[in-house]
Amino acid sequence: MRRLTGFCVLLWVGVVLSAQSLYPDFSKMNFGCDGNSITAGEQWSKTVVDVLGFATHHNVAVGSATWACYPDTQDYGSPDFAGISGGWQPTEDKLELQMRHNNVSKVHIQQFIAEVESGQYPAPDVFVFSMGTNDRNLGSAEEALKGKTLEEVDVTTMAGGARWAIQTILELYPRCRVFVCTPIQTGNVGHNERNLEKIAILREICRALSVQMIDCYSNSGITEKFEQPSGKGRYLRDGLHPGKEGQELMGRYIAKEIRNNFF
């Protein structure tokens, strides 16, 4: 009987170790992300890094950012590069407007790459995109996905900008696992309907590039039913941006999806 009990214990230990081996050691991995005001700084991404224990956290998100470029968007590091601004209040200042037009994922990714190449951060093992809320010119996935290279992609559309940014990370860091988060629900019904149109396009981009989509719209726990259009609700502090509890809720969900879908 004792021998049987001991065997069962060994069997149980073996099962536990086998289960643990299914999950990678994130403490030896480096995390990168891009997005807008819902991602900038230490919001949901900090929770992801803390929960999974990533070695580093490289976040190039800036408030008010879009996937889509503007016709006059400058390349990061170009001789006349004006910088990046997350400003959104009305202004006629030409420099500020140029900096706002540089606040797009393509430029963020160029900055990310430059910071890796300079040795400021290591190459990413996991990269998460979380943006789209601010995009207006959506374009189409069909048009954005034409061809194998990025030379002819129209990056002035959300679809084209998303393809450029995602594919660039995949090409430059082939061992990196890329995830794309959908926009969350807001307190505004009309805004949510528009977000669903964007999600449909992003889903096609993700499918074509074979990257994992994380459905924060449907599964993060944030719902329009408990939020106000422009005021504080259960998780959103102003109908759009998550407060601390909402940030942590998003982060725990995204961390779970990364852990369960990493391979």
N, C-alpha and C positions, 0 to 999 in steps of 0.2 A: 504493500500500500504506500509506504514511504517512497519507494522507487518510482511508483506511478506519479506521486505528487511532485517529486523532483523533476521527472520528465515533463510534466505539465508546465512547471515553472520555466524550464528551459525553452519549451515550445512557445510559451507566452512571450518570453524575452526575445526570441527569434522573430516572432510576429511584429513586436513593437519596433525592433531595429529595422526590420524590412519596411515597415510603414514609414519610419523616419527617413529611410534612404530614398523614398519617393520624392521628398522635398529637398530642394537645394539649400546650401548654406549661404543665405543672403548676406551674412556678415563679411563675406569675402567678395561681395559684389558692389558695384557702383551704380547709383541711381541718378537719372537725369529726367527733367520734365520741362514742358513749355505750355504756356496758356495765357489767360488774361487775368483780370482782377480777382477771379475766384481761385486762381492758382498762385499768383504772385506772392513772394515771401514765404513765410512758414504757416501755411494753412493745411489743406488736406494732405499735401505732400510730406509735411513733417510727420504727420501721423503714420503715413505709409512707411517712411524711413524708420521711425521708432518701433512700429509693430513688427516689421520684418527684419530690422536690425542691419540695414544697409551700411556699408563702410563709409560712403560719401553721399552728399546731397547737392546736386548741381542743377539749380533752378534758374531758367532764363525768362520766365513769364513776366509780363508787364501789363498793368491794367489797361483796359480799352483795346487790347490787341485783337487782330483779325487773322484768319487764314489768308485772306485775299490781300494782294499787294495793291498799291495805287500806281497810276501811270508814271509818277515821278519818284517812286520808292528808290532809295539809294542802296547799293550793296554795302554791307558792313565792312569797314576798313578801307573804303574807297577814299582817294585823296581829299574829296570835298564832303566826306560823310558828316552830317550835321548832328548825329546822335539819335537817341530814341526817347520819346516822351509818351507817358500815359495820360496826358492831359485830355480833357473832354469839354471844358467850359468854352463858350464862344470866344473866339479871338481872331484878330486880323494880322497878328505877328507872323511874318513869313518864315522866320527861323523855327518858331514853335510849330507851325503847320507842317513844315518839312519833317521835323522830328516826329510828329504824330503820324505822318505818312510812312515813316520808317518803322513804325510799331506794328510789324507783321511777322508771321511765323518764319518766313524765309530769312529775314534779317536776324531774328532770334537764333535760328539754327546756324547761320553764318557766325554769329557771336559765340555760340556754344562750341562750334568746331575750333574757332580761333583760340578759345580759352583752354581747350584740350591740347591743341598743338603747342601752345606756349608752356605747357606743363602746370598750369594753374589747377587743372582738374584731370583725373584719369579718364580714359575712354569708358563710356557707359556699358553696363551689362543689361540694364533695363532702362527703357525710355518710355515715358508716358506723355501723350498729348492730351490736353483738355481745353478745347476752345471751340468757337463757332457762334457763341451767343451774340457777338457784336457784328457778325457778317451780314451784309445786305445784298451784295452781288453774288448770288449762289452759283450760277453756271450749271453745268450738268456733268454728272459722272462720266457719261458716255464720251463727251467731248474731251474731258480732262484725261481720260485713260487711253487715248489714241497713241500708238507708237510705243516703243520700248525705252526711249531716252527722254530726258526732260527738256531738251532744247526748244521744242515747239509747244510746250505746255503753256497755256494762258494763265499765268499766276495772278491775274487781276480778278479772278473768280475764286470763290471759296473752294470749289472742287479742285481747281488747278493748283491753288496755293497749298491745299492739303496734300495732294499727290506729291508736289515738289518737296515739301518738308519731310513727309514720311519716307519717301523713296530715298532722299538724300541720306537720312540716318541709316537706312537699311544698306545702302551701297557703301557708305564709309565705315560702318561698324557692323560687319556681317554676322558677328557672334552676338550682337545685341538683340534682346527680345523687346519688340515694340508693341505698345498698347495704345488705343485711342479711346478716350472717355467721351461719351455723349454729353451735351449740355444737360443740366438738371432741370427739373420743373421749377417754374417761378410762380409768383402769386398772380400773374397776369395770364388769363386764358388765351388772349390773342397772341401773346408772346410765345406761349407753349405750342400753339398750332404752327407757328413759324418754325419753332425748334424741331418739330416733327418732320417738317420738310427738309431741314438741314441734316437731320439724323439719317433720313432715307438716302441722301446723297453720300454722306460719310460712310454708311454701311457698304455701299457699292465700292467705294474707294478702298476700304479695308479688305473687302472680299477679294478684290483684284490684286492687292499687294500682299495678301495672305498674312494680315496682322489681326490681332485679337481686338474686337470692340468690347468695351466695358459699358454696359447699359446703365449709366447713372440716372438717366431719365426715369426708367421704370423700376429700378431695383435698389437705389441708394437709400430709400426711406424718406426722401423729401418729396412731398406732394402738394400740389396747388390747393387742395382742399383745406389745408391747415395754415396757409400763408395768405398774406394780404397783398393787394396789387402794389402798394408803395409804402407799406409800413411793416412793423415787426410782427412776425408770426411765430410758429413753433421753432423753426430752424433758420429762417431767413430774417436778417435784421432790417431789411428795407424792401422786401418783396423780390429781391434778386440775389443778394450776396449772403452766403451762409455766415451765421455768427459762430462762435467757438464750438458749440455743440454740433452745429451742422457741418462744420469743417471736419471735426473728429468722426462724425457719422460717415461722411463721404470717404474719409481716409481709411476707416476700418473696412468699408465695403471694397474699395479699390485694392487694398492690401490682400483681402481674401481672394479676389479675382486673380491678382498676380500670382499669389501662392498656388492656387488651384489650377491655373492654366499655364504655369511656367513649365517648359520642357527643353 
